[in-house]
Amino acid sequence: MSASENNLSHLDSVVSSFYELTNKNGAKLSVIPFGATVTALKIPTKNNELVDVVLGFDTVEGYEKSFQLEGKPYLGATVGRYAGRISEGKFELNGKTYQLAINNGVNSLHGGIDNFSQKIWNVDAVTTGENPSITLSYVSTANEENYPGELSVSLTYTLSEENELILEYKATTTEDTIINLTHHSYFNLDGHQSDVSNQDLVVHAQKVVETREDCIPTGNILEVANTFFDYRTAKKCPQNIDNTFVVENNDEVKATLFSPKTNLKMDVYTDQPGVHIYVGGNCGPDLKGKENASYHALSGICFETQNFPDAPNHANFPSSVLKKGDIYTQKTTYKFEAL
């Protein structure tokens, strides 16, 4: 076998690898380098039954093919360079206007056409034993999807002994750029073959980002009181939602999902200004997931912790600019309890 054939064989092996972490409680996390994607997250109930609480596919090929669908689901993927939508794919930085790739009507969504969710990330480290973890990295070349600067990103997934999935991001750039990373797992505390319609949702937010029909922010921030978006007390999961809730930057729980069926609870913590809640995607009739499950619009709910969509075009939104010499960091935790 030639050196080039050997390298291709090694690459194929890395691409198709599923890395599994297990904590002392028996919780299991599975990650693949394609899109730095979470493929499974199995949480024990009080009866020590493992419930796989995220949607996914059995093979890497399944994830690759899902990006050919009209309603690309981004199951379990790491999203970037910019999560959410940017109006007409345009933004101005340091007096220069940038035109990003358009992939959502007239707008840019989740980093463009060939985004982070479809890249092969490097596996830098895997730890076992107490609080097992995996660290992955990706270097986005300057002008990839027309974003300025070479962006170097690392992401560590830790499966703690408290049954937390902890995500810690870090990024640097060779020139000023914009960045907004998020995680795109579809959660279902009844298991990935169920639907979320009977699960209880709480979002600890007083305000929500107002959007137009095409989900682009108007620039206004609205109070949730007396609106559809008031989830400050528990309600059943919505049938359809694609909105960013404004959360305070502190250590308190930002959102909670609870299943009366399995008695599993998930609390979401983040240092980001927004939690984007998403239910009701166009998965298509032919989307077959793990164990031949048929996924549909109510198969899961996303808690995308992030900055606001289209923030580069709204001066009153938190800044999404990462300057050369600075370090972008983000931490999000999904904590599970069996009640």
C-alpha positions as CSV (number, residue, x, y, z in Angstrom):
1,M,0.0,0.0,0.0
2,S,1.4,3.4,-1.0
3,A,1.8,6.3,1.5
4,S,-1.1,8.1,-0.1
5,E,-3.4,5.0,0.0
6,N,-2.4,4.5,3.7
7,N,-3.3,8.1,4.5
8,L,-6.7,7.7,2.8
9,S,-7.3,4.5,4.7
10,H,-6.5,6.2,8.0
11,L,-8.7,9.2,7.1
12,D,-11.6,6.8,6.3
13,S,-11.0,5.1,9.6
14,V,-11.1,8.4,11.5
15,V,-14.2,9.6,9.6
16,S,-16.2,6.5,10.4
17,S,-15.1,6.3,14.1
18,F,-17.6,6.5,16.8
19,Y,-16.0,7.6,20.1
20,E,-17.9,6.5,23.2
21,L,-17.4,7.9,26.7
22,T,-19.0,6.3,29.8
23,N,-19.2,7.7,33.3
24,K,-19.4,5.8,36.6
25,N,-23.3,5.9,36.5
26,G,-23.3,4.1,33.2
27,A,-24.3,7.2,31.1
28,K,-22.9,7.0,27.6
29,L,-21.9,9.7,25.1
30,S,-21.1,8.9,21.5
31,V,-19.3,11.4,19.2
32,I,-18.1,11.4,15.6
33,P,-15.5,13.7,13.9
34,F,-18.0,14.5,11.1
35,G,-19.4,17.8,12.3
36,A,-18.1,17.2,15.8
37,T,-21.5,15.5,16.2
38,V,-23.2,13.9,19.2
39,T,-24.7,10.7,17.8
40,A,-26.1,9.2,21.1
41,L,-26.5,10.2,24.7
42,K,-27.8,7.5,27.0
43,I,-29.0,8.5,30.4
44,P,-29.9,6.1,33.2
45,T,-33.4,6.3,34.8
46,K,-34.2,5.5,38.4
47,N,-34.7,1.9,37.3
48,N,-31.2,2.0,35.6
49,E,-32.7,1.7,32.2
50,L,-30.7,3.7,29.6
51,V,-32.7,6.2,27.5
52,D,-31.0,7.6,24.4
53,V,-32.1,11.2,24.6
54,V,-30.9,12.5,21.3
55,L,-31.8,11.9,17.7
56,G,-29.2,10.5,15.3
57,F,-28.2,8.0,12.7
58,D,-26.5,4.6,12.9
59,T,-23.8,5.5,10.4
60,V,-21.6,8.5,9.4
61,E,-23.1,8.1,5.9
62,G,-26.5,8.8,7.4
63,Y,-25.3,12.2,8.7
64,E,-23.6,13.0,5.4
65,K,-26.8,12.2,3.4
66,S,-29.0,14.3,5.8
67,F,-27.3,17.4,4.4
68,Q,-28.7,16.6,1.0
69,L,-32.3,16.9,2.3
70,E,-34.3,20.1,1.7
71,G,-34.9,20.4,5.5
72,K,-31.4,19.7,6.7
73,P,-31.8,18.6,10.3
74,Y,-28.3,19.1,11.7
75,L,-28.8,16.2,14.1
76,G,-26.4,16.6,16.9
77,A,-24.0,18.8,15.0
78,T,-21.7,21.6,15.9
79,V,-22.9,24.7,14.1
80,G,-20.7,27.5,12.7
81,R,-19.2,29.9,11.8
82,Y,-22.4,31.6,12.6
83,A,-25.4,29.8,14.1
84,G,-28.8,31.1,13.0
85,R,-29.6,33.4,10.1
86,I,-27.8,36.5,8.7
87,S,-30.1,38.7,6.7
88,E,-29.3,38.4,3.0
89,G,-25.9,36.9,4.1
90,K,-24.5,40.4,4.5
91,F,-22.7,42.2,7.3
92,E,-20.3,45.0,7.7
93,L,-17.0,44.8,9.7
94,N,-14.3,47.5,10.0
95,G,-15.9,49.4,7.1
96,K,-16.0,46.5,4.7
97,T,-19.1,44.7,3.6
98,Y,-19.0,40.9,3.4
99,Q,-21.3,38.7,1.3
100,L,-21.7,35.3,2.7
101,A,-23.0,32.2,0.9
102,I,-26.8,32.1,0.7
103,N,-28.5,28.8,1.7
104,N,-31.8,29.7,3.3
105,G,-34.1,31.6,0.9
106,V,-32.2,34.9,0.5
107,N,-30.4,34.5,3.8
108,S,-27.4,32.7,5.2
109,L,-28.1,30.0,7.8
110,H,-25.8,28.1,10.2
111,G,-22.5,29.2,8.5
112,G,-23.4,28.7,4.9
113,I,-23.4,25.9,2.3
114,D,-20.3,23.9,3.4
115,N,-20.4,24.7,7.1
116,F,-18.8,23.4,10.3
117,S,-21.5,20.7,10.6
118,Q,-20.2,19.0,7.5
119,K,-16.4,19.2,8.2
120,I,-14.2,16.4,9.5
121,W,-12.9,17.7,12.8
122,N,-9.6,16.5,14.2
123,V,-9.7,14.4,17.4
124,D,-7.1,16.0,19.7
125,A,-7.6,14.1,22.9
126,V,-9.8,11.5,24.6
127,T,-9.8,10.9,28.3
128,T,-11.3,8.0,30.2
129,G,-12.0,7.4,33.9
130,E,-13.6,10.1,36.0
131,N,-15.3,12.8,34.0
132,P,-14.4,11.4,30.5
133,S,-14.0,13.8,27.7
134,I,-13.2,14.2,24.0
135,T,-11.6,17.3,22.4
136,L,-12.0,18.1,18.7
137,S,-10.7,20.9,16.6
138,Y,-11.2,22.5,13.2
139,V,-9.3,25.2,11.3
140,S,-11.5,27.2,9.0
141,T,-9.4,28.9,6.3
142,A,-9.7,32.6,5.7
143,N,-12.6,33.4,3.4
144,E,-14.2,30.0,3.9
145,E,-17.9,30.7,3.1
146,N,-16.6,34.3,2.6
147,Y,-15.9,34.8,6.3
148,P,-12.8,36.9,7.1
149,G,-9.8,35.4,9.0
150,E,-8.5,31.9,9.6
151,L,-10.5,30.7,12.5
152,S,-9.1,28.0,14.8
153,V,-11.8,26.3,16.9
154,S,-11.7,23.6,19.6
155,L,-14.5,21.9,21.4
156,T,-14.4,19.7,24.5
157,Y,-17.3,17.4,25.4
158,T,-17.2,16.2,29.0
159,L,-19.5,13.6,30.4
160,S,-19.4,14.4,34.1
161,E,-20.1,12.1,37.1
162,E,-23.2,14.2,37.7
163,N,-24.6,13.1,34.4
164,E,-23.9,16.5,32.7
165,L,-22.9,16.9,29.1
166,I,-20.6,19.9,29.3
167,L,-19.5,21.7,26.1
168,E,-16.6,24.1,26.2
169,Y,-15.6,26.0,23.1
170,K,-12.6,28.1,22.3
171,A,-11.6,30.0,19.1
172,T,-9.0,32.4,17.8
173,T,-8.7,34.3,14.5
174,T,-6.0,35.7,12.3
175,E,-8.1,38.8,11.6
176,D,-11.3,40.4,12.9
177,T,-14.3,38.2,12.1
178,I,-17.7,37.2,13.4
179,I,-18.5,34.0,15.3
180,N,-21.5,32.3,16.8
181,L,-21.2,28.6,17.6
182,T,-23.9,26.3,18.9
183,H,-24.9,22.7,19.5
184,H,-27.8,21.2,17.5
185,S,-28.9,18.1,19.3
186,Y,-32.6,17.3,19.1
187,F,-33.5,16.1,22.7
188,N,-36.2,13.7,23.6
189,L,-36.3,12.5,27.2
190,D,-38.7,9.6,26.2
191,G,-36.1,8.2,23.8
192,H,-35.2,9.1,20.3
193,Q,-38.1,7.0,18.8
194,S,-40.8,9.0,20.6
195,D,-42.2,12.5,20.3
196,V,-41.9,15.5,22.7
197,S,-45.5,16.7,22.7
198,N,-46.2,15.4,26.2
199,Q,-42.9,16.7,27.8
200,D,-42.9,19.8,29.9
201,L,-40.9,22.9,28.9
202,V,-39.7,25.8,31.0
203,V,-37.7,28.7,29.7
204,H,-36.4,31.2,32.3
205,A,-36.6,34.2,30.0
206,Q,-38.5,37.5,30.4
207,K,-37.9,38.5,26.8
208,V,-37.7,37.0,23.2
209,V,-36.1,38.3,20.0
210,E,-38.8,39.6,17.6
211,T,-38.5,38.2,14.1
212,R,-40.1,38.6,10.7
213,E,-41.8,35.8,8.9
214,D,-38.5,34.6,7.5
215,C,-37.1,34.4,11.1
216,I,-34.8,37.4,10.6
217,P,-34.8,39.6,13.7
218,T,-36.5,43.0,13.4
219,G,-34.1,44.4,16.1
220,N,-36.8,44.6,18.7
221,I,-36.8,42.7,22.0
222,L,-40.2,41.7,23.2
223,E,-41.6,40.9,26.7
224,V,-42.9,37.3,26.8
225,A,-45.7,38.1,29.3
226,N,-49.2,37.3,27.9
227,T,-47.7,35.9,24.7
228,F,-47.2,32.4,23.1
229,F,-43.6,32.7,24.3
230,D,-44.3,32.8,28.0
231,Y,-42.7,29.5,29.2
232,R,-41.7,30.8,32.6
233,T,-44.0,28.2,34.1
234,A,-44.2,24.7,32.6
235,K,-46.1,24.1,29.4
236,K,-46.2,21.2,27.0
237,C,-43.6,21.4,24.3
238,P,-44.8,23.6,21.4
239,Q,-45.8,22.0,18.1
240,N,-43.7,24.6,16.2
241,I,-41.2,27.1,17.4
242,D,-38.0,28.7,15.9
243,N,-37.2,31.6,18.3
244,T,-34.4,33.0,20.4
245,F,-35.1,33.6,24.1
246,V,-33.1,36.3,25.9
247,V,-31.5,34.9,29.1
248,E,-29.4,36.6,31.8
249,N,-25.7,35.8,31.9
250,N,-25.5,34.1,35.3
251,D,-25.2,30.6,36.7
252,E,-28.9,29.9,37.0
253,V,-30.8,27.3,34.9
254,K,-31.9,28.8,31.5
255,A,-34.3,26.1,30.4
256,T,-35.7,22.8,31.6
257,L,-37.2,19.8,29.9
258,F,-39.1,17.1,31.9
259,S,-40.6,13.8,30.9
260,P,-43.5,12.5,33.0
261,K,-43.0,9.1,31.3
262,T,-39.4,8.4,32.1
263,N,-39.1,11.0,35.0
264,L,-36.0,12.3,33.4
265,K,-35.2,16.1,33.7
266,M,-32.7,18.1,31.7
267,D,-31.6,21.6,32.8
268,V,-29.8,23.9,30.4
269,Y,-27.0,26.2,31.6
270,T,-25.1,28.6,29.4
271,D,-23.0,31.8,29.4
272,Q,-24.5,32.8,26.1
273,P,-27.2,35.6,25.8
274,G,-29.7,33.5,24.0
275,V,-31.3,30.1,24.0
276,H,-32.8,29.3,20.6
277,I,-35.7,26.9,20.9
278,Y,-36.5,24.8,17.8
279,V,-39.3,22.3,17.2
280,G,-41.1,21.4,14.1
281,G,-38.5,21.1,11.3
282,N,-39.2,19.7,7.9
283,C,-37.5,16.4,8.4
284,G,-39.2,14.8,5.3
285,P,-41.1,11.5,5.1
286,D,-38.0,9.4,4.3
287,L,-35.8,10.4,7.3
288,K,-34.8,7.2,9.0
289,G,-32.8,7.5,12.2
290,K,-31.1,5.1,14.5
291,E,-32.7,1.7,14.9
292,N,-34.8,2.5,11.8
293,A,-36.8,5.1,13.7
294,S,-39.0,7.4,11.5
295,Y,-38.2,10.9,12.6
296,H,-40.8,13.7,12.2
297,A,-41.4,17.3,13.2
298,L,-42.1,16.4,16.8
299,S,-39.3,13.9,17.3
300,G,-37.1,16.3,19.3
301,I,-36.5,19.8,20.6
302,C,-33.3,21.8,20.2
303,F,-31.8,24.1,22.8
304,E,-29.3,26.1,20.8
305,T,-27.3,28.2,23.2
306,Q,-25.9,31.1,21.3
307,N,-25.8,34.8,20.4
308,F,-28.8,36.3,18.7
309,P,-29.4,35.6,14.9
310,D,-28.3,38.5,12.6
311,A,-26.4,40.1,15.5
312,P,-23.8,41.7,13.2
313,N,-26.6,43.8,11.7
314,H,-28.1,45.1,14.9
315,A,-26.1,47.5,17.1
316,N,-28.3,46.9,20.1
317,F,-27.6,43.1,20.0
318,P,-24.6,41.6,21.8
319,S,-21.5,41.8,19.7
320,S,-20.5,38.8,17.6
321,V,-17.1,40.2,16.6
322,L,-14.0,38.2,17.5
323,K,-11.0,40.5,17.2
324,K,-7.5,39.3,16.2
325,G,-5.6,38.5,19.4
326,D,-8.8,37.8,21.4
327,I,-10.1,34.4,22.5
328,Y,-13.8,33.3,22.0
329,T,-15.0,31.1,24.7
330,Q,-18.4,29.5,25.4
331,K,-19.7,27.0,28.0
332,T,-23.0,25.2,27.9
333,T,-24.1,22.4,30.1
334,Y,-27.0,20.0,29.7
335,K,-27.6,18.4,33.1
336,F,-29.7,15.3,33.5
337,E,-31.5,14.0,36.6
338,A,-33.6,10.9,37.2
339,L,-36.4,11.8,39.5
